Amino acid sequence: MIATISFLVLSTLPTLVVPAETSYGAIAELVSGYSRVFSGERVQLRCSIPDGRRSTWNYLWFKGSKRLAHHAQMLTLKGSLNDSGVFQCQGVKDTAVGNIYTLKSPPVDINVDGGWAILQVPQLPGLVGGTLNMMCRVRGRRQYHEVILYKDGVEVIRQRGFNPQLSLPQLSTEDQGLYTCRVSWDTDRQTHSAISNDIQVNVLEVLTQPVLEVIADNNLLPMDLMKLICHLQYNARAPAPPVNYYFYKDNRRLGLATSENFDLVKRRPGLYSCKVKVPQLRLCKWSEAEPFEE
């Protein structure tokens, strides 16, 4: 008789646990203060999770790649020069299957300035045709005498009086560049002056020129079809009006307008193009024609 001996082998290798991540994205936003502040001025950030369910979330905060020892929804910075940096937040929820994390928020750049003058501009880029509002601030409460705005070292606005607000109306892409301001104020019958650090101002087209992509890969699509994709960048402020896409072959429209940026069409040689319209903004742009040959 041959005896059969069985061995039970237990693995001692650790199990790799991958944190679960939701499709929700956290949002970090300024609720008091500015993105550029003088040293000693407080800034408060809030983390929001728009999941639409009133779920209970805990919060993680990051400065650059470093995780902060702070777990509340609100983060207060006291205005130390060391508070300058890029901040993000993330939501985490304890569930029966372990912790679930949201995507990290888009970064918020905080700059703490130890000087006497600051040029404050919106964090979002300007849009062609819109107005960019800026403020040239001086440390403390001062009686403004004059404010001058420079772009790439060239004076563009000079105003006298107590108003530190500066506006650039009817923006164009030529308004993009490095801006700084000089402010002067009166104290004890003397005029003092200070200039801010440079800050980059970006100006974007609301609707860029579309680019048509023609996909006719037999491994992805049926033999008699091809896919047209209309690529563009749409930079309207929320709530953004809807975009309509139109597709053309030899300047003849293929089907009806669609809210999708792609269309499946018959595989035929010709010149293909797409048109994009935003009726509420009275914007319309065409792509260059793309030839397709079998």
Buried (B, 14 or more C-beta within 10 A) or exposed (E): EEEEEEEEEEEEEEEEEEEEEBEBBBBBBBEEBBBBBBBEBEBEBBBBBEBEEEEEBEBBBBBEEEEEEBEEBEBBBEBEEEBBBEBBBBBBBEEEEEEBBBBBBEBBEBBBBEEBBBBBBEEEBBBBBBEBBBBBBBBEEBEBBBBBBBBEEEEBBEBEEEEBEBEBEEBEEEBBBEBBBBBBBEEEEEEBBBBBBBBEBEBBBBBBEBEBBBEBEEEEBEEEEBBBBBBBEBBBEEEEEEBBBBBBBEEEEBEEEBEEBBBBBEBEEBEBBBBBBBEEBEBEBBBEBBEBEE
